[in-house]
């Protein structure tokens, strides 16, 4: 299941030609949300964050976006100062009160300009995790796993992102797709009430399921903005 919306116009050949040199920045934190949906009442939930530094989901998301965008653009492998760019989350969404990414400081602007200059880019695409408040069906905190027992036990992987295309020279947003969310039922694993109850081998499998949710959100954003 996918949800999302595009806010600025779709990308066309005049805006960003297929010959454009594009770099991908992924801003994903090193923790997953493990959500329990109580079922009675149906709208209740409990959630807990677990740190998964070894999952390196930022690298996974960067590679997934780059792979999918290579069908149209000249995607360049880039390196960047993740800690510096994550300071862009020091903004609050006026509607939700939760963190949201913006390029709003000179320090962040200079890092993007450095990236554009070093790699001779025409555009920079930022895939940032999207913070939302959980509800039983559609709103994860950012990314992770949810389990519920209502009609039957079910384990779900989910991911929520914003996908923004910046002009590398001006840092103006050319297009963006916000609140892209994906939900995939996990199969073949037991359902536990704590992430820590899973073995290391099972956690590797869960990582792949979360990766599939990210793949799906990225694919949706690319299709939504006509970047494929």
Residue pairs with C-beta under 8 A, 6 or more apart in sequence:
1 182
1 183
2 180
2 181
2 182
2 183
2 216
2 217
2 220
3 138
3 179
3 180
3 181
4 177
4 178
4 179
4 180
4 181
4 217
4 220
4 221
4 224
5 177
5 178
5 179
6 175
6 176
6 177
6 178
6 224
6 225
7 176
7 177
7 178
8 173
8 174
8 175
8 176
9 15
9 175
10 175
10 224
10 225
10 226
11 165
11 174
11 175
11 225
11 226
11 227
12 226
15 174
15 175
16 22
16 73
16 122
16 123
16 165
16 174
18 72
18 73
18 74
19 74
20 73
20 74
20 122
20 123
21 73
21 74
21 76
21 119
21 120
21 121
21 122
21 123
22 69
22 73
22 74
22 75
22 76
22 121
22 122
22 123
22 124
22 125
23 75
23 76
23 78
23 115
23 116
23 119
23 121
23 123
23 124
23 125
23 168
24 62
24 65
24 66
24 69
24 75
24 78
24 124
24 125
24 127
25 62
25 78
25 80
25 85
25 115
25 124
25 125
25 126
25 127
26 58
26 59
26 61
26 62
26 65
26 126
26 127
26 128
27 58
27 82
27 85
27 86
27 88
27 89
27 101
27 126
27 127
27 128
27 129
28 57
28 58
28 61
28 127
28 128
28 129
28 143
29 86
29 129
29 142
30 51
30 52
30 53
30 55
30 56
30 57
30 58
31 49
31 50
31 51
31 52
32 49
32 50
32 52
32 55
32 143
32 144
32 145
32 195
32 210
33 47
33 48
33 49
33 134
33 140
33 141
33 142
33 143
33 144
33 145
34 47
34 48
34 49
34 50
34 144
34 145
34 146
34 194
34 195
35 45
35 46
35 47
35 134
35 140
35 141
35 144
35 145
35 146
35 147
36 45
36 46
36 47
36 146
36 147
36 148
36 193
37 44
37 45
37 136
37 146
37 147
37 148
37 150
38 44
38 45
38 46
38 148
39 148
39 149
39 150
42 136
42 150
43 135
43 136
44 136
45 134
45 135
45 136
47 134
47 141
48 194
48 195
49 141
50 144
50 195
50 196
52 203
52 207
55 207
55 210
57 143
57 210
57 211
57 214
58 82
60 211
60 214
61 127
61 161
61 214
61 218
62 127
64 211
64 214
64 215
64 218
65 125
65 127
65 218
65 222
66 75
66 77
68 215
68 218
68 219
68 222
68 228
69 75
69 125
69 222
69 227
71 228
72 227
72 228
73 123
73 227
76 119
76 120
76 121
78 115
78 118
78 119
78 121
80 111
80 115
81 111
84 107
84 108
84 111
85 108
85 111
85 112
87 105
87 107
87 108
88 101
88 102
88 103
88 104
88 105
88 108
88 128
89 99
89 100
89 101
89 128
90 99
90 104
91 99
91 100
91 101
91 102
91 104
92 98
92 99
92 100
93 99
93 100
93 131
96 131
96 132
96 133
98 131
98 132
98 133
99 131
100 130
100 131
100 162
101 126
101 128
101 162
101 164
103 109
103 112
103 166
103 171
109 171
112 124
112 166
112 168
112 171
113 171
115 121
115 124
115 168
116 124
116 168
116 169
121 168
122 167
122 168
123 165
123 166
123 167
123 168
123 174
124 165
124 166
124 168
125 163
125 164
125 165
125 166
126 162
126 163
126 164
126 166
127 161
127 162
127 163
127 218
127 221
128 161
128 162
128 164
129 142
129 143
129 159
129 160
129 161
130 142
130 160
130 161
130 162
130 178
130 179
130 180
130 181
131 141
131 142
131 160
132 139
132 140
132 141
132 142
132 160
132 179
132 181
133 139
133 141
134 140
134 141
134 146
136 148
138 181
138 183
139 160
139 181
140 146
140 158
140 159
140 160
140 181
141 160
142 159
142 160
143 158
143 159
143 160
143 210
143 213
143 214
144 157
144 158
144 210
145 155
145 156
145 157
145 158
145 186
145 195
145 206
145 209
145 210
146 155
146 156
146 158
147 153
147 154
147 155
147 156
147 191
147 192
147 193
148 154
148 156
153 191
154 185
154 191
155 185
155 186
155 189
155 191
156 183
156 184
156 185
156 186
157 183
157 184
157 186
157 206
157 209
157 210
157 212
157 213
158 181
158 182
158 183
158 184
158 210
158 213
159 181
159 182
159 210
159 213
159 214
159 216
159 217
160 179
160 180
160 181
160 182
160 217
161 180
161 214
161 217
161 218
161 221
162 176
162 177
162 178
162 179
162 180
163 176
163 177
163 178
163 180
163 217
163 218
163 221
163 222
163 225
164 173
164 175
164 176
165 173
165 174
165 175
165 176
165 225
165 227
166 172
166 173
166 174
167 173
167 174
175 225
176 225
177 220
177 221
177 224
177 225
180 217
180 220
180 221
180 224
181 217
182 213
182 214
182 216
182 217
182 220
183 213
184 209
184 212
184 213
184 216
186 206
186 209
188 205
189 198
189 202
189 205
189 206
190 202
192 198
195 203
198 206
221 227
222 228
